[in-house]
Amino acid sequence: MNRIRRLPPLFWIGLLPVVILLWAWADSLTTMTLWNRSRSRSLDLEYQLILHRSEIVFNHTAETAKQGEEEPSDELAGPQEDTGVAGHIERLKPRASANQGTWFPAAEFSTNAFLRRDGVFTLHRLKLPLWLILLAYLPLWLGISWWQARRRRKRTEAMGPQAGDLGERHEEPRMGTD
């Protein structure tokens, strides 16, 4: 128990994202969490984040040309009108017949152009599996925690033997005196 209390603060701070990632990973197999945000009233720029089937999907839709134009619109060059809407979050339960997904999906990036009645749009999609995020985070977190523990240990050793005890002094048992 004493060793657990001596772990560096960065270990305990970094443990929270690990717990959250593991919970999101397990929860994403049964539930879909969807966040949408439209930056302008004309819906020509949209952001979407989906947590489902052990992966996070980032979707970004942007208008590339108005109907009948071949070049991107000049309206996109200027600042976009921001409605200030923070977006909305939905939690959905997929049907039982839907594919439940896998624990270890592959990462992928794709770009698709599609035609709507009011113009040509481009969809950029990035799929990041949660196992890959966790795998990238763990060495960084544990490495920094190990470095901080090593630094604290060296600093304590440099202060002398009394500082290493952290106030816990152990006396040698005396023989023959009761």
C-alpha positions in Angstrom: 0.0 0.0 0.0 2.9 2.3 0.8 4.3 1.8 -2.7 1.0 2.8 -4.3 1.0 6.1 -2.5 4.5 6.8 -3.6 3.6 6.7 -7.3 4.2 10.0 -9.1 1.3 12.4 -9.5 1.5 12.2 -13.3 0.7 8.5 -13.0 -2.6 9.2 -11.2 -3.5 12.1 -13.5 -2.7 10.0 -16.6 -4.8 7.1 -15.3 -8.1 9.0 -15.8 -7.8 9.1 -19.6 -6.9 5.4 -19.7 -10.1 4.6 -17.7 -12.2 6.8 -19.9 -10.7 5.3 -23.1 -11.4 1.7 -21.8 -15.0 2.7 -20.8 -15.6 4.3 -24.2 -14.1 1.3 -26.0 -16.4 -1.1 -24.2 -19.5 1.2 -24.5 -18.9 1.8 -28.2 -19.6 -1.9 -28.9 -23.2 -1.5 -27.8 -24.0 2.2 -28.2 -23.4 4.9 -30.8 -22.6 8.4 -29.6 -23.0 11.1 -32.3 -22.0 14.7 -32.1 -22.9 17.1 -34.9 -22.1 20.8 -35.5 -23.0 23.0 -38.4 -20.9 26.2 -38.5 -23.2 28.2 -40.8 -26.9 28.4 -41.4 -26.5 27.3 -45.1 -25.0 24.0 -43.8 -22.1 24.2 -46.2 -19.6 23.3 -43.5 -20.4 20.5 -41.0 -18.5 18.6 -38.4 -19.4 15.2 -37.0 -17.8 12.9 -34.4 -19.1 9.4 -34.0 -18.0 6.9 -31.4 -19.2 3.5 -32.5 -17.9 -0.1 -33.0 -14.5 0.5 -31.2 -13.5 3.5 -33.3 -13.9 7.3 -33.4 -15.0 8.6 -36.7 -14.3 12.3 -37.6 -16.4 13.6 -40.5 -15.9 17.0 -42.1 -18.1 18.1 -44.9 -17.3 21.2 -46.9 -18.8 22.8 -50.0 -16.4 22.7 -52.9 -18.5 24.3 -55.6 -22.0 25.7 -56.1 -24.3 23.9 -58.6 -23.2 24.7 -62.1 -19.7 25.9 -61.0 -16.5 24.0 -61.6 -14.3 26.0 -59.3 -14.7 26.4 -55.5 -17.0 29.2 -54.5 -15.5 32.6 -53.5 -17.8 32.5 -50.4 -15.5 29.9 -48.8 -12.5 32.2 -49.1 -14.0 34.7 -46.7 -14.9 34.2 -43.0 -17.7 31.9 -42.3 -20.8 33.1 -40.5 -20.7 31.3 -37.1 -24.1 30.7 -35.5 -22.5 30.0 -32.1 -24.3 26.7 -31.9 -22.3 24.2 -30.0 -23.8 21.2 -31.7 -25.8 18.4 -30.3 -25.1 15.0 -28.9 -27.2 11.9 -29.5 -26.8 8.4 -28.0 -28.3 5.7 -30.0 -28.8 2.0 -29.5 -28.3 0.1 -32.8 -30.7 -2.7 -33.7 -29.8 -6.1 -32.4 -29.5 -7.3 -36.0 -26.8 -4.7 -36.8 -23.2 -5.8 -36.9 -21.7 -5.3 -33.5 -18.3 -4.5 -34.8 -14.9 -5.8 -33.7 -12.6 -5.0 -30.9 -9.7 -4.2 -33.2 -10.8 -2.4 -36.3 -8.3 -0.8 -38.8 -7.6 2.9 -39.1 -8.5 4.6 -42.4 -8.8 7.9 -44.1 -11.0 8.7 -47.1 -12.2 11.7 -49.1 -15.3 11.5 -51.2 -17.1 14.2 -53.4 -20.8 14.0 -53.7 -23.5 16.1 -55.4 -26.4 17.6 -53.5 -29.1 19.7 -55.1 -27.4 22.9 -54.0 -23.8 22.1 -54.9 -20.8 19.8 -54.8 -19.5 18.8 -51.4 -16.5 16.9 -50.2 -16.6 14.6 -47.2 -13.3 13.9 -45.4 -13.5 10.9 -43.0 -10.9 9.8 -40.5 -11.5 6.5 -38.6 -9.3 6.1 -35.5 -9.7 2.8 -33.6 -9.7 3.2 -29.8 -7.0 0.5 -29.4 -4.6 2.6 -31.5 -5.3 5.7 -29.4 -4.7 3.7 -26.3 -1.6 2.1 -27.7 -0.2 5.6 -28.6 -1.0 7.0 -25.2 0.3 4.2 -22.9 4.0 4.5 -23.7 3.9 8.3 -23.5 2.0 8.3 -20.1 4.1 5.4 -18.6 7.3 6.9 -19.9 6.7 10.3 -18.4 5.5 8.7 -15.1 8.6 6.6 -14.9 10.8 9.7 -15.6 9.0 11.7 -12.9 9.4 8.8 -10.4 13.1 8.5 -11.3 13.6 12.2 -10.9 11.9 12.3 -7.5 13.9 9.3 -6.3 17.2 10.9 -7.4 16.2 14.2 -5.7 15.3 12.3 -2.5 18.6 10.4 -2.5 20.5 13.6 -3.0 19.0 15.1 0.1 20.4 12.4 2.3 19.3 9.3 4.2 16.8 11.0 6.4 14.9 12.4 3.4 14.6 9.0 1.9 12.7 7.7 4.9 9.9 10.3 4.4 9.6 10.7 8.1 9.5 7.0 8.9 12.4 6.2 11.2 13.0 2.6 12.0 15.0 1.9 15.1 17.1 -1.2 15.5 15.8 -3.6 18.1 17.7 -3.4 21.3 19.0 -6.7 22.8 18.5 -7.3 26.5 16.6 -4.1 27.3 12.9 -4.4 28.0 
